[in-house]
Amino acid sequence: MEEQELLRMEGQGHQLQPDCKQQYSRLISPRGLTGPSTTLSSEEACAGTGCTESSAVSWLPRHAPEIAYRPIRPSDLDVLRELHDALFPIKYDADFFSSVVYGHGIISWAAVDTSRAGLLHDEIVGFVTTRVVSTAEIDTTGMLGYELGTSEKDLVYILTIGVIKSYRNKGIATSLIHRVLDYASTIPTCRAVYLHVVPYNVKAISFYERNSFRCLRRIQNFYYINEHAYDAFVYIYYVNGGRAPCSALDFLIWMSSLLKRSMASVIGWFWRKASKKTGRLAKQKDIGLWSSLQQQRVSMDSSPLLSV
């Protein structure tokens, strides 16, 4: 069941623990938006029950859909809000949706069924929202391997991804994920795409693993659900040569860098020493030449004058 219950927003709508919320608020929007503090049962969070399905979510295609993908735009605002309200059992404020549809720090894609009649042919049936974050903005400890140079790197963080019920198991979520990965690969400084997921959402975890995401680590007490703390898995997909830390390749790169610095230091020492020696020799030669000239001058001064 490829996309069954693939719902994810602020960890399926889970309230974040206080020590995690500040960092997540920086991820979700450049304006520092924070998600709502609604608590819910784990069943509601995983299956989306407790939400009233809208007509957009429960609509069934009468024939094989023809799915196309495009950026989310301002005209999608009402439908996007309706889909988020229906798919995720939490509420997000207007600033979040405004940032998505106007592209204020958020990059997004929509899936539409062009086989639908009339204006519905361009209505969203699936979506993914992401944001590019710098390693200077978040704690990337244990996420990226060592690289030569000290310049900052970027990562793409998946904020939300959802497909309405009647369009699941059609490869839409997979196509949306691939668009995110392709986009990340076009950013020279980007090294990975990553996300958070609650451990009990095994279907979402299975989906990410089938798409070559790997579990990097487990964060203790990341979510707060129905008055209980839950951990979060960090899933990551490396691009553009990015890799996990502490690999054999990292060790070789570190050793190569250390050897390079050592060689440069030794060569520099010999160069400075040779330069000093060359300077002394040049000075001695100058002194010797001056002494020779002085002796010649004295010899000429003491010689008898020639008469014509």
C-alpha positions in Angstrom: 0.0 0.0 0.0 2.3 2.6 -1.3 0.7 5.8 -0.2 -1.9 4.7 2.2 -2.0 7.1 5.2 1.0 9.0 3.9 0.2 12.1 5.9 2.9 14.3 7.4 2.9 17.8 8.7 4.8 18.8 11.9 5.1 15.1 12.5 1.5 14.2 11.4 0.2 17.2 13.2 1.8 16.3 16.5 2.6 19.0 19.0 6.3 19.4 19.4 8.1 19.2 22.7 9.1 22.7 23.9 12.9 22.1 23.2 12.1 21.0 19.6 9.5 23.6 18.7 11.9 26.5 18.4 14.1 24.8 15.8 11.0 23.5 13.9 9.5 26.9 13.8 12.6 28.1 11.9 12.2 25.3 9.4 8.5 25.7 8.7 8.7 29.3 7.6 11.3 32.0 7.2 9.0 34.2 9.3 9.3 31.8 12.2 5.8 30.4 12.0 4.8 27.9 14.6 2.3 25.1 14.3 -0.8 24.9 16.4 -0.6 23.2 19.8 -3.5 20.8 19.3 -3.0 17.4 20.9 -4.7 14.3 19.4 -4.6 10.6 19.8 -2.1 8.5 17.9 -4.9 6.9 16.0 -6.1 10.2 14.7 -2.6 11.4 13.9 -1.8 8.3 11.9 -5.1 7.6 10.1 -6.5 11.1 9.9 -9.7 10.1 11.6 -11.5 12.8 13.5 -11.2 15.1 10.4 -14.3 15.7 8.3 -13.6 14.7 4.7 -14.3 17.5 2.3 -15.7 16.9 -1.2 -12.2 17.5 -2.6 -10.8 14.7 -0.5 -13.6 12.2 -1.0 -14.1 12.8 -4.7 -13.7 9.6 -6.8 -12.4 9.7 -10.4 -14.7 8.1 -12.9 -11.9 7.0 -15.2 -8.1 6.6 -15.2 -6.7 9.9 -14.0 -4.1 11.9 -16.0 -1.8 13.3 -13.5 0.3 16.4 -14.2 2.6 18.3 -11.8 3.1 22.1 -11.4 4.1 24.6 -8.7 1.5 25.6 -6.2 0.2 29.1 -6.9 -2.0 31.8 -5.3 -5.2 30.5 -7.0 -4.7 27.2 -5.0 -5.0 28.9 -1.6 -8.6 27.8 -0.7 -8.2 24.2 -2.0 -4.7 23.9 -0.3 -6.2 25.0 3.0 -9.1 22.7 2.6 -6.9 19.7 1.9 -4.6 20.4 4.8 -7.5 20.7 7.1 -9.0 17.4 5.9 -5.8 15.4 5.7 -4.1 16.6 8.8 -5.8 16.8 12.2 -4.4 20.2 13.1 -4.9 23.7 11.9 -2.3 26.0 10.4 -2.5 29.7 10.3 -3.0 31.9 7.3 0.7 32.9 7.2 1.8 29.4 6.5 -0.5 29.0 3.5 0.4 32.4 2.2 4.0 31.5 2.3 3.3 28.3 0.3 1.2 29.8 -2.5 3.4 32.9 -2.9 6.6 31.0 -2.5 7.9 33.0 0.4 10.8 30.8 1.4 8.8 27.6 0.6 9.1 25.5 -2.6 6.1 23.4 -3.4 4.6 21.1 -6.1 1.0 20.2 -6.8 -0.4 17.1 -8.5 -3.5 17.8 -10.6 -5.8 15.4 -12.6 -6.1 17.0 -16.1 -8.8 14.4 -17.0 -11.4 16.1 -14.7 -13.9 18.3 -16.4 -14.0 22.1 -16.4 -12.1 24.0 -13.8 -11.5 20.8 -11.8 -8.8 19.7 -14.3 -6.4 22.1 -12.5 -7.4 21.4 -8.9 -4.9 19.9 -6.5 -5.2 16.2 -5.6 -1.7 15.9 -4.0 1.0 18.2 -2.8 4.4 18.5 -1.2 5.9 21.6 0.4 9.6 22.1 1.2 12.1 24.6 2.4 15.8 25.1 1.8 17.7 25.5 5.0 21.3 26.3 5.6 23.6 24.4 7.9 24.1 27.7 9.7 20.3 27.7 10.6 19.9 24.3 12.2 21.9 21.7 14.1 23.3 19.3 11.6 25.3 17.3 14.0 25.5 13.7 12.8 23.8 14.5 9.5 26.6 15.4 7.1 30.0 13.9 6.6 33.2 15.9 6.6 34.0 18.0 3.5 37.1 19.9 2.5 36.6 23.6 2.9 34.5 25.6 5.5 31.7 27.0 3.3 28.1 26.5 4.5 26.0 23.8 2.9 22.2 23.6 2.3 19.6 20.9 2.9 16.0 20.6 1.7 13.5 19.9 4.5 10.2 18.3 3.6 7.4 20.2 5.5 4.2 18.6 4.3 3.2 15.9 1.8 -0.2 14.5 1.2 -2.4 12.8 -1.4 -6.2 12.8 -1.2 -7.7 9.3 -0.4 -9.2 8.6 -3.8 -5.9 9.2 -5.6 -3.6 7.1 -3.3 -1.7 4.1 -4.6 -1.2 5.7 -8.0 2.4 6.7 -7.6 1.6 10.4 -7.0 3.4 10.7 -3.7 6.4 8.9 -5.2 6.4 11.4 -8.1 6.2 14.3 -5.7 9.1 13.0 -3.7 11.2 12.5 -6.8 10.6 16.1 -7.8 11.9 17.2 -4.5 15.0 15.0 -4.9 15.5 16.3 -8.5 15.2 19.9 -7.3 17.7 19.4 -4.4 20.2 17.9 -6.9 20.1 21.1 -8.9 21.4 23.2 -5.9 25.2 22.9 -6.0 25.5 23.5 -2.2 22.7 21.1 -1.2 23.8 17.9 0.3 20.6 16.2 1.5 16.8 16.0 1.7 15.4 15.2 5.1 12.3 14.9 7.2 10.9 13.9 10.6 8.5 11.0 11.1 6.9 9.5 14.2 8.1 5.9 14.8 4.6 4.3 14.9 3.7 5.6 11.4 5.1 2.4 9.8 3.4 3.0 6.5 5.0 6.3 6.0 8.4 4.9 7.1 8.0 2.1 4.6 7.3 4.6 1.9 10.4 6.6 2.6 12.6 3.6 2.7 11.3 2.3 -0.6 12.3 5.7 -2.0 15.9 5.2 -0.7 15.6 7.4 2.4 17.6 6.1 5.3 17.0 6.4 9.0 19.8 8.6 10.4 18.9 8.8 14.0 16.2 8.8 16.6 15.4 12.0 18.5 14.0 11.5 22.0 10.8 13.1 23.0 10.4 15.1 19.8 6.5 14.9 19.8 3.8 15.3 22.4 0.7 13.3 21.6 -2.3 12.9 23.8 -0.2 13.9 26.9 2.5 11.4 26.0 5.9 12.1 24.6 7.0 10.3 21.4 10.3 10.1 19.6 11.0 11.0 16.0 13.0 9.4 13.3 15.1 11.6 11.1 15.1 10.2 7.5 17.5 11.5 5.0 18.4 11.2 1.3 21.9 12.4 0.2 22.5 14.3 -3.0 25.4 16.0 -4.7 28.0 13.9 -2.9 26.6 14.4 0.5 27.1 11.5 2.9 26.6 10.4 6.5 29.4 11.1 8.9 31.9 8.6 10.2 32.1 6.6 7.0 35.3 5.0 5.7 35.4 7.6 3.0 35.1 10.4 5.6 38.1 8.9 7.3 40.1 8.8 4.1 39.2 12.4 3.3 40.1 13.5 6.8 43.5 11.7 6.6 44.1 13.2 3.1 43.2 16.7 4.4 45.5 16.2 7.4 48.4 14.9 5.2 47.8 17.8 2.8 48.0 20.4 5.6 51.1 18.7 7.1 52.8 18.6 3.7 52.0 22.3 3.2 53.4 23.1 6.6 56.6 21.2 6.0 57.1 22.7 2.5 56.4 26.2 3.9 59.0 25.7 6.6 61.6 24.6 4.1 60.7 27.4 1.8 61.1 30.0 4.6 64.4 28.5 5.7 65.7 28.4 2.1 64.6 32.0 1.6 66.5 33.1 4.7 69.6 31.2 3.6 69.3 32.7 0.1 68.9 36.1 1.6 72.1 35.7 3.7 74.1 34.4 0.7 72.9 37.4 -1.4 73.9 39.7 1.4 77.3 38.1 1.7 77.8 38.3 -2.0 76.9 42.0 -2.0 79.4 42.6 0.9 82.1 40.7 -1.0 81.5 42.6 -4.2 81.6 45.9 -2.3 84.9 45.0 -0.6 86.4 44.0 -4.0 85.4 47.3 -5.5 86.9 49.2 -2.6 90.2 47.3 -2.9 90.3 48.1 -6.6 89.7 51.7 -5.9 92.5 51.9 -3.3 94.8 50.1 -5.7 94.1 52.6 -8.5 94.5 55.6 -6.2 97.9 54.5 -5.1 99.3 53.8 -8.6 101.6 56.4 -10.3 100.0 58.9 -12.7 100.6 58.4 -16.4 102.1 61.3 -18.4 101.4 61.9 -22.0 
